Amino acid sequence: RITNPAIPVAGSPNFLVQLDTQSPVSTATTSQTFYGLTPGAHTVTVQLVDANSVPVPDSTVTVQFFIVAPSQGPQ
């Protein structure tokens, strides 16, 4: 979730969310779900933008995470 209760919000903030090399998605929600991810490294970048989709300075966060393949139990 992308929230900071210490900062008052005037209206709904807009975000650009990008997974790996996919096109960014514009959203006003504070959570995002990704489906069909393959095992391996993935990167999500979130940028705060104003109402005109202009990036707000110093508002980009990038997170790298890993999907682990399910283990194949004893056969």
N, CA, C and O atoms as CSV, one atom per row, in Angstrom:
chain,resi,resn,atom,element,x,y,z
A,1,ARG,N,N,0.836,-1.186,0.000
A,1,ARG,CA,C,0.000,0.000,0.000
A,1,ARG,C,C,0.873,1.238,0.000
A,1,ARG,O,O,1.967,1.249,0.564
A,2,ILE,N,N,0.368,2.281,-0.645
A,2,ILE,CA,C,1.103,3.533,-0.740
A,2,ILE,C,C,0.318,4.578,0.029
A,2,ILE,O,O,-0.589,5.204,-0.518
A,3,THR,N,N,0.659,4.768,1.284
A,3,THR,CA,C,-0.037,5.760,2.089
A,3,THR,C,C,0.937,6.383,3.076
A,3,THR,O,O,1.923,5.759,3.468
A,4,ASN,N,N,0.658,7.596,3.467
A,4,ASN,CA,C,1.383,8.268,4.524
A,4,ASN,C,C,0.365,9.105,5.274
A,4,ASN,O,O,0.063,10.227,4.868
A,5,PRO,N,N,-0.176,8.562,6.385
A,5,PRO,CA,C,-1.245,9.269,7.092
A,5,PRO,C,C,-0.807,10.602,7.683
A,5,PRO,O,O,-1.653,11.413,8.057
A,6,ALA,N,N,0.504,10.845,7.774
A,6,ALA,CA,C,0.984,12.110,8.331
A,6,ALA,C,C,0.854,13.263,7.353
A,6,ALA,O,O,0.955,14.424,7.751
A,7,ILE,N,N,0.631,12.963,6.076
A,7,ILE,CA,C,0.533,14.005,5.063
A,7,ILE,C,C,-0.925,14.168,4.655
A,7,ILE,O,O,-1.536,13.222,4.158
A,8,PRO,N,N,-1.494,15.364,4.860
A,8,PRO,CA,C,-2.877,15.562,4.424
A,8,PRO,C,C,-2.959,15.528,2.897
A,8,PRO,O,O,-2.081,16.047,2.208
A,9,VAL,N,N,-4.005,14.923,2.386
A,9,VAL,CA,C,-4.166,14.783,0.943
A,9,VAL,C,C,-5.267,15.716,0.468
A,9,VAL,O,O,-6.383,15.696,0.986
A,10,ALA,N,N,-4.940,16.529,-0.517
A,10,ALA,CA,C,-5.941,17.389,-1.147
A,10,ALA,C,C,-6.357,16.710,-2.441
A,10,ALA,O,O,-5.659,16.808,-3.449
A,11,GLY,N,N,-7.473,16.033,-2.418
A,11,GLY,CA,C,-7.898,15.279,-3.594
A,11,GLY,C,C,-7.196,13.933,-3.640
A,11,GLY,O,O,-6.490,13.562,-2.702
A,12,SER,N,N,-7.384,13.222,-4.703
A,12,SER,CA,C,-6.764,11.903,-4.845
A,12,SER,C,C,-5.451,12.017,-5.590
A,12,SER,O,O,-5.397,12.619,-6.662
A,13,PRO,N,N,-4.379,11.439,-5.029
A,13,PRO,CA,C,-3.115,11.453,-5.770
A,13,PRO,C,C,-3.186,10.489,-6.952
A,13,PRO,O,O,-3.965,9.536,-6.939
A,14,ASN,N,N,-2.387,10.736,-7.946
A,14,ASN,CA,C,-2.298,9.866,-9.115
A,14,ASN,C,C,-0.912,9.239,-9.143
A,14,ASN,O,O,0.080,9.883,-8.801
A,15,PHE,N,N,-0.856,7.985,-9.551
A,15,PHE,CA,C,0.396,7.255,-9.606
A,15,PHE,C,C,0.573,6.630,-10.981
A,15,PHE,O,O,-0.403,6.267,-11.638
A,16,LEU,N,N,1.818,6.507,-11.410
A,16,LEU,CA,C,2.161,5.681,-12.557
A,16,LEU,C,C,2.848,4.457,-11.990
A,16,LEU,O,O,3.852,4.575,-11.288
A,17,VAL,N,N,2.318,3.282,-12.286
A,17,VAL,CA,C,2.862,2.023,-11.786
A,17,VAL,C,C,3.361,1.226,-12.979
A,17,VAL,O,O,2.622,0.997,-13.937
A,18,GLN,N,N,4.627,0.802,-12.917
A,18,GLN,CA,C,5.211,0.049,-14.020
A,18,GLN,C,C,5.829,-1.236,-13.495
A,18,GLN,O,O,6.635,-1.211,-12.565
A,19,LEU,N,N,5.453,-2.349,-14.089
A,19,LEU,CA,C,6.023,-3.654,-13.764
A,19,LEU,C,C,7.008,-4.027,-14.856
A,19,LEU,O,O,6.652,-4.090,-16.033
A,20,ASP,N,N,8.248,-4.272,-14.459
A,20,ASP,CA,C,9.304,-4.658,-15.396
A,20,ASP,C,C,9.334,-3.680,-16.569
A,20,ASP,O,O,9.426,-2.471,-16.356
A,21,THR,N,N,9.257,-4.178,-17.797
A,21,THR,CA,C,9.339,-3.297,-18.967
A,21,THR,C,C,7.968,-3.035,-19.595
A,21,THR,O,O,7.879,-2.510,-20.704
A,22,GLN,N,N,6.906,-3.400,-18.883
A,22,GLN,CA,C,5.559,-3.145,-19.393
A,22,GLN,C,C,5.270,-1.647,-19.392
A,22,GLN,O,O,5.959,-0.877,-18.722
A,23,SER,N,N,4.275,-1.247,-20.123
A,23,SER,CA,C,3.865,0.159,-20.134
A,23,SER,C,C,3.326,0.547,-18.760
A,23,SER,O,O,2.640,-0.252,-18.123
A,24,PRO,N,N,3.624,1.760,-18.293
A,24,PRO,CA,C,3.095,2.204,-16.999
A,24,PRO,C,C,1.571,2.317,-17.039
A,24,PRO,O,O,0.976,2.606,-18.078
A,25,VAL,N,N,0.962,2.082,-15.887
A,25,VAL,CA,C,-0.486,2.189,-15.734
A,25,VAL,C,C,-0.763,3.344,-14.788
A,25,VAL,O,O,-0.150,3.432,-13.724
A,26,SER,N,N,-1.671,4.224,-15.157
A,26,SER,CA,C,-2.062,5.340,-14.303
A,26,SER,C,C,-3.182,4.876,-13.380
A,26,SER,O,O,-4.134,4.229,-13.816
A,27,THR,N,N,-3.054,5.216,-12.099
A,27,THR,CA,C,-4.060,4.795,-11.132
A,27,THR,C,C,-4.121,5.784,-9.973
A,27,THR,O,O,-3.147,6.486,-9.700
A,28,ALA,N,N,-5.247,5.837,-9.301
A,28,ALA,CA,C,-5.397,6.635,-8.090
A,28,ALA,C,C,-5.504,5.727,-6.867
A,28,ALA,O,O,-5.613,6.211,-5.741
A,29,THR,N,N,-5.472,4.410,-7.085
A,29,THR,CA,C,-5.573,3.486,-5.959
A,29,THR,C,C,-4.220,3.346,-5.267
A,29,THR,O,O,-3.176,3.615,-5.862
A,30,THR,N,N,-4.249,2.921,-4.004
A,30,THR,CA,C,-3.019,2.779,-3.228
A,30,THR,C,C,-2.563,1.331,-3.105
A,30,THR,O,O,-1.719,1.011,-2.268
A,31,SER,N,N,-3.117,0.461,-3.936
A,31,SER,CA,C,-2.645,-0.922,-3.976
A,31,SER,C,C,-2.747,-1.414,-5.413
A,31,SER,O,O,-3.546,-0.912,-6.203
A,32,GLN,N,N,-1.933,-2.391,-5.730
A,32,GLN,CA,C,-1.903,-2.924,-7.099
A,32,GLN,C,C,-1.656,-4.418,-7.007
A,32,GLN,O,O,-0.821,-4.863,-6.220
A,33,THR,N,N,-2.377,-5.200,-7.807
A,33,THR,CA,C,-2.202,-6.649,-7.855
A,33,THR,C,C,-1.704,-7.026,-9.235
A,33,THR,O,O,-2.204,-6.531,-10.245
A,34,PHE,N,N,-0.705,-7.915,-9.273
A,34,PHE,CA,C,-0.155,-8.396,-10.534
A,34,PHE,C,C,-0.435,-9.886,-10.642
A,34,PHE,O,O,-0.299,-10.619,-9.663
A,35,TYR,N,N,-0.820,-10.329,-11.814
A,35,TYR,CA,C,-1.143,-11.740,-12.039
A,35,TYR,C,C,-0.204,-12.332,-13.082
A,35,TYR,O,O,0.345,-11.614,-13.918
A,36,GLY,N,N,-0.026,-13.657,-13.025
A,36,GLY,CA,C,0.708,-14.378,-14.049
A,36,GLY,C,C,2.196,-14.112,-14.067
A,36,GLY,O,O,2.835,-14.230,-15.112
A,37,LEU,N,N,2.756,-13.754,-12.928
A,37,LEU,CA,C,4.194,-13.482,-12.883
A,37,LEU,C,C,4.986,-14.783,-12.959
A,37,LEU,O,O,4.644,-15.772,-12.310
A,38,THR,N,N,6.039,-14.766,-13.752
A,38,THR,CA,C,6.897,-15.935,-13.887
A,38,THR,C,C,7.943,-15.938,-12.784
A,38,THR,O,O,8.261,-14.882,-12.236
A,39,PRO,N,N,8.490,-17.117,-12.445
A,39,PRO,CA,C,9.564,-17.155,-11.454
A,39,PRO,C,C,10.744,-16.294,-11.902
A,39,PRO,O,O,11.060,-16.214,-13.089
A,40,GLY,N,N,11.384,-15.656,-10.931
A,40,GLY,CA,C,12.550,-14.820,-11.210
A,40,GLY,C,C,12.386,-13.428,-10.645
A,40,GLY,O,O,11.467,-13.156,-9.872
A,41,ALA,N,N,13.293,-12.548,-11.042
A,41,ALA,CA,C,13.318,-11.174,-10.547
A,41,ALA,C,C,12.310,-10.305,-11.300
A,41,ALA,O,O,12.124,-10.442,-12.509
A,42,HIS,N,N,11.675,-9.420,-10.561
A,42,HIS,CA,C,10.737,-8.450,-11.127
A,42,HIS,C,C,10.984,-7.104,-10.460
A,42,HIS,O,O,11.464,-7.040,-9.328
A,43,THR,N,N,10.656,-6.041,-11.166
A,43,THR,CA,C,10.826,-4.693,-10.631
A,43,THR,C,C,9.529,-3.913,-10.811
A,43,THR,O,O,8.934,-3.912,-11.888
A,44,VAL,N,N,9.102,-3.250,-9.739
A,44,VAL,CA,C,7.938,-2.365,-9.792
A,44,VAL,C,C,8.421,-0.954,-9.488
A,44,VAL,O,O,9.143,-0.724,-8.518
A,45,THR,N,N,8.009,-0.013,-10.335
A,45,THR,CA,C,8.326,1.397,-10.122
A,45,THR,C,C,7.017,2.152,-9.963
A,45,THR,O,O,6.089,1.989,-10.755
A,46,VAL,N,N,6.957,2.983,-8.923
A,46,VAL,CA,C,5.768,3.801,-8.661
A,46,VAL,C,C,6.210,5.258,-8.626
A,46,VAL,O,O,7.159,5.616,-7.928
A,47,GLN,N,N,5.511,6.087,-9.386
A,47,GLN,CA,C,5.825,7.515,-9.431
A,47,GLN,C,C,4.564,8.313,-9.179
A,47,GLN,O,O,3.521,8.050,-9.777
A,48,LEU,N,N,4.663,9.288,-8.292
A,48,LEU,CA,C,3.563,10.214,-8.042
A,48,LEU,C,C,3.549,11.236,-9.172
A,48,LEU,O,O,4.590,11.789,-9.530
A,49,VAL,N,N,2.370,11.486,-9.733
A,49,VAL,CA,C,2.221,12.478,-10.808
A,49,VAL,C,C,1.097,13.435,-10.443
A,49,VAL,O,O,0.197,13.099,-9.673
A,50,ASP,N,N,1.167,14.638,-11.012
A,50,ASP,CA,C,0.099,15.596,-10.747
A,50,ASP,C,C,-1.091,15.325,-11.670
A,50,ASP,O,O,-1.089,14.351,-12.424
A,51,ALA,N,N,-2.096,16.180,-11.608
A,51,ALA,CA,C,-3.323,15.980,-12.387
A,51,ALA,C,C,-3.074,16.003,-13.890
A,51,ALA,O,O,-3.904,15.518,-14.659
A,52,ASN,N,N,-1.942,16.559,-14.320
A,52,ASN,CA,C,-1.591,16.607,-15.742
A,52,ASN,C,C,-0.618,15.494,-16.123
A,52,ASN,O,O,-0.037,15.521,-17.208
A,53,SER,N,N,-0.438,14.518,-15.237
A,53,SER,CA,C,0.492,13.393,-15.427
A,53,SER,C,C,1.950,13.829,-15.498
A,53,SER,O,O,2.780,13.137,-16.088
A,54,VAL,N,N,2.260,14.966,-14.902
A,54,VAL,CA,C,3.642,15.432,-14.813
A,54,VAL,C,C,4.241,14.855,-13.528
A,54,VAL,O,O,3.662,15.024,-12.455
A,55,PRO,N,N,5.392,14.173,-13.619
A,55,PRO,CA,C,6.004,13.586,-12.424
A,55,PRO,C,C,6.317,14.636,-11.357
A,55,PRO,O,O,6.791,15.731,-11.658
A,56,VAL,N,N,6.042,14.276,-10.117
A,56,VAL,CA,C,6.382,15.119,-8.970
A,56,VAL,C,C,7.833,14.816,-8.613
A,56,VAL,O,O,8.186,13.647,-8.455
A,57,PRO,N,N,8.689,15.835,-8.482
A,57,PRO,CA,C,10.101,15.588,-8.185
A,57,PRO,C,C,10.291,14.759,-6.913
A,57,PRO,O,O,9.556,14.913,-5.937
A,58,ASP,N,N,11.285,13.887,-6.947
A,58,ASP,CA,C,11.656,13.045,-5.795
A,58,ASP,C,C,10.511,12.184,-5.282
A,58,ASP,O,O,10.379,11.970,-4.076
A,59,SER,N,N,9.683,11.689,-6.200
A,59,SER,CA,C,8.527,10.890,-5.768
A,59,SER,C,C,8.504,9.502,-6.400
A,59,SER,O,O,7.447,8.877,-6.475
A,60,THR,N,N,9.647,9.019,-6.849
A,60,THR,CA,C,9.709,7.705,-7.480
A,60,THR,C,C,10.279,6.688,-6.506
A,60,THR,O,O,11.270,6.942,-5.822
A,61,VAL,N,N,9.630,5.527,-6.459
A,61,VAL,CA,C,10.110,4.415,-5.633
A,61,VAL,C,C,10.198,3.182,-6.525
A,61,VAL,O,O,9.282,2.896,-7.295
A,62,THR,N,N,11.301,2.460,-6.414
A,62,THR,CA,C,11.486,1.227,-7.174
A,62,THR,C,C,11.742,0.094,-6.192
A,62,THR,O,O,12.549,0.221,-5.271
A,63,VAL,N,N,11.037,-1.022,-6.404
A,63,VAL,CA,C,11.180,-2.197,-5.551
A,63,VAL,C,C,11.442,-3.403,-6.438
A,63,VAL,O,O,10.735,-3.631,-7.420
A,64,GLN,N,N,12.457,-4.169,-6.088
A,64,GLN,CA,C,12.709,-5.417,-6.801
A,64,GLN,C,C,12.287,-6.566,-5.894
A,64,GLN,O,O,12.554,-6.553,-4.692
A,65,PHE,N,N,11.623,-7.563,-6.486
A,65,PHE,CA,C,11.195,-8.733,-5.724
A,65,PHE,C,C,11.382,-9.969,-6.583
A,65,PHE,O,O,11.573,-9.871,-7.795
A,66,PHE,N,N,11.326,-11.132,-5.951
A,66,PHE,CA,C,11.571,-12.398,-6.636
A,66,PHE,C,C,10.389,-13.338,-6.451
A,66,PHE,O,O,9.845,-13.460,-5.353
A,67,ILE,N,N,10.002,-13.992,-7.519
A,67,ILE,CA,C,8.998,-15.046,-7.477
A,67,ILE,C,C,9.757,-16.366,-7.498
A,67,ILE,O,O,10.587,-16.603,-8.375
A,68,VAL,N,N,9.467,-17.213,-6.535
A,68,VAL,CA,C,10.129,-18.509,-6.443
A,68,VAL,C,C,9.224,-19.583,-7.045
A,68,VAL,O,O,8.029,-19.640,-6.753
A,69,ALA,N,N,9.805,-20.424,-7.879
A,69,ALA,CA,C,9.031,-21.519,-8.483
A,69,ALA,C,C,8.580,-22.471,-7.380
A,69,ALA,O,O,9.338,-22.731,-6.446
A,70,PRO,N,N,7.355,-22.995,-7.474
A,70,PRO,CA,C,6.891,-23.953,-6.460
A,70,PRO,C,C,7.787,-25.194,-6.499
A,70,PRO,O,O,8.218,-25.650,-7.558
A,71,SER,N,N,8.045,-25.709,-5.318
A,71,SER,CA,C,8.908,-26.894,-5.258
A,71,SER,C,C,8.149,-28.127,-5.722
A,71,SER,O,O,6.940,-28.244,-5.525
A,72,GLN,N,N,8.872,-29.032,-6.332
A,72,GLN,CA,C,8.316,-30.310,-6.769
A,72,GLN,C,C,8.583,-31.305,-5.638
A,72,GLN,O,O,9.717,-31.758,-5.481
A,73,GLY,N,N,7.589,-31.646,-4.867
A,73,GLY,CA,C,7.753,-32.581,-3.763
A,73,GLY,C,C,8.259,-33.930,-4.218
A,73,GLY,O,O,8.411,-34.165,-5.416
A,74,PRO,N,N,8.526,-34.828,-3.270
A,74,PRO,CA,C,9.004,-36.177,-3.628
A,74,PRO,C,C,8.024,-36.865,-4.575
A,74,PRO,O,O,6.807,-36.737,-4.439
A,75,GLN,N,N,8.579,-37.587,-5.524
A,75,GLN,CA,C,7.734,-38.293,-6.485
A,75,GLN,C,C,7.891,-39.768,-6.364
A,75,GLN,O,O,7.252,-40.520,-7.099
